[in-house]
């Protein structure tokens, strides 16, 4: 075993440096303190976040204001229906005879005039028949000329025989033969005339067949749908191989000058409608552009299976945005009553604005109506004073202001001034 001894120089290096800075034992405790303070400060926010995430999710709607629009009374909605834009005058134009389409003179959007030829069926065979009929007429004319000439000759011969008979020169047999020949000639003339009439009739039949090869526009309008192409074989019963085309239609033409909404109203709501009732029409594609409408027709019969009645509403100020088959909604309107009295000679004052909220936003507490209003993620209960009902909405005379976000179908877990989460946010 070997023992190493330290040299005096090494031992001298082993000493305590009393001038060195002391060790910082407080640093870990400081870090712990900082973290604790931060956690304490963040705890309320975290708790609020968790509470917010656990808050009931609600759907909201805005309280809206309807302002009078005309004179002493405004117009308020009484019924809403949905339907489709249609042309009052629309026609699926088809062919009268079968054949192959030789020409189409239109595309979608083409404007056509009444009587304009928009398509043709191949008609070479009809042209040949027409030419043959015309030649038959010419032949019948020639035969008639021959028959007339023969009749005239036989009549002259009959006159001579009668004169000779008076003079006693001819015989009774010769006179009788002349009379018979004249009668036969007259019959031949009548036969030739009948042949001409028959030939002319065949010409007219061929001309009608030739005309039937043309497809003409029934009225002024616009082609809104092209249903066939050149070369397809069509018939009055449809396009060969195309089961979706009914009645041999090759185009749909509509008069876009008179557009209306075709809609349906339940039997229970028909009593709310009246002739020429004003309405507001909105297209699903352009919700921010309302159009003026007027009830044109309530159909005289109902659909027994659906318990509905079809209604047509004319669009009075349709523009280029309004197109057939567009989805639209119709809000039928009635005039708001005006109880105010006005001095003679003075203009009537405008009707007071009306605030509307959905009926589904209403609840009751102790028999008193109320709504829940959402602001900054918090729901607040507000008692309200109600007015008249308007379709799926109701007038609110006090308790809310236009633009308030009210909860629709409020859940029972709501608490006054409690947090809520709005759907879609």
C-alpha positions, 0 to 999 in steps of 0.5 A, a space after each residue: 500500500 502506497 501513501 502519497 503525501 501532499 507537498 506544502 505548495 498544494 496545501 497552500 492552495 487549499 484555503 477559503 476565499 473569504 472575499 468571494 460573493 456568498 451563494 444565492 440560496 434565495 433564488 429558487 424560493 424567489 422563482 417559486 414565489 413568482 410562479 405562485 403569484 402568477 398562478 394566483 393571478 391566472 386562477 380567476 381567469 382560468 376559472 372564468 374560462 372554464 365557466 364560460 366553456 361550461 355555459 349553456 349555448 344559445 341561439 340569438 335573434 335581433 329585435 327589429 324595427 318596422 317603420 311606417 312607409 306610406 301616409 298615415 299608416 305603415 304596412 305590417 306583415 301578416 303572413 310569410 310563404 315561400 315559392 318559386 319565380 315563374 313567368 305568367 306566360 310560359 310555354 314548352 314549344 314542341 313539334 307537330 310532326 316527327 322527324 330529324 331536326 335540321 335547324 335550330 335558330 335559338 340558344 338560351 337567352 335568345 329573344 323571339 317574336 310571335 310567329 318566328 320560325 325557331 326550328 325546322 324538321 327535315 322536309 325533303 320528302 314533304 317537298 317532293 310530295 308538294 311538288 307532285 301535288 302541284 304537278 297533279 294540279 297542272 295535269 288536271 288543268 290540262 284534262 279540264 281544258 280538253 274536256 271543255 273543248 270536247 264538250 263545246 264541240 259536242 254542244 255545237 254538234 247538238 245544235 246542228 242536229 236540232 236545226 237539221 231535225 227541224 228542217 227534216 234533214 237528219 234522223 231522230 237517232 242522230 239527234 239522240 246520239 248528239 244529245 248523249 255525246 253532249 251529256 257525256 262531255 259535260 260530265 267529263 268537264 265536271 269530273 275534270 273540275 273535281 279532279 282539279 279541286 282534289 289536286 288543289 286539296 292535296 297541294 294544301 295538305 302538302 303545304 300544311 305538312 311543309 308548314 308543320 315542319 317549321 316550329 314557330 314561337 307562340 308569343 314574344 318572349 325569351 328562350 329560357 331552356 333549350 331541350 334539343 339539338 340539331 340531328 336529334 329525332 323528335 316526335 310530338 310524343 317526345 325526343 327519341 331516347 330522351 325520356 325527360 323531354 315530354 311532349 316533343 318539346 324542344 324549347 321553353 319560352 317565357 315572357 319575362 315581362 310578367 314575372 310572379 311568385 308561385 307559392 302555397 298557403 295553408 288552408 288555415 291562413 287563406 282567410 288572412 289574404 285578400 284580393 290585390 293584397 300588397 306583398 314584399 318579395 325577396 329572392 333567396 339569392 338577393 336577400 338585401 333587395 326587396 321587390 314590390 308585389 301584389 296578390 294576383 290570384 288565389 286558386 279556386 280549389 285546394 289540394 286535399 292531400 296537402 291542405 294547401 291553396 296555391 297563390 300567385 303574386 305578381 312582381 311589380 318592379 322585377 329587374 334583371 336579377 329576377 329569373 324564373 325558377 329562383 327560390 323566393 319568399 313572399 311577405 303579405 302585408 296589411 295596413 297599420 291602423 292610425 288612431 291619431 287625429 290630424 288637423 284639417 289641411 295638415 299632412 298626417 303624421 307618420 305612424 310610430 315605429 314597431 319593434 318585433 321579436 320572434 315568438 320563440 324568444 318569449 318566456 314567462 315568470 309569474 305569468 308576466 312575459 319576458 325575454 333574455 337579452 345577451 350582451 358581452 356573453 352575459 344573459 339578462 332577464 327583461 320583462 316586456 310589454 307585448 302588442 299584436 302578433 305578426 306571423 312568427 313575431 310579436 310586437 314589443 312595446 317596452 323592454 327591448 330596443 332595436 338591435 338587442 340580441 334576444 335568445 331564441 328558445 331559451 334553455 331552462 339552465 339560464 341564470 340572470 346575469 349568467 354567462 352564455 355561449 352564442 352559437 356560431 361565435 
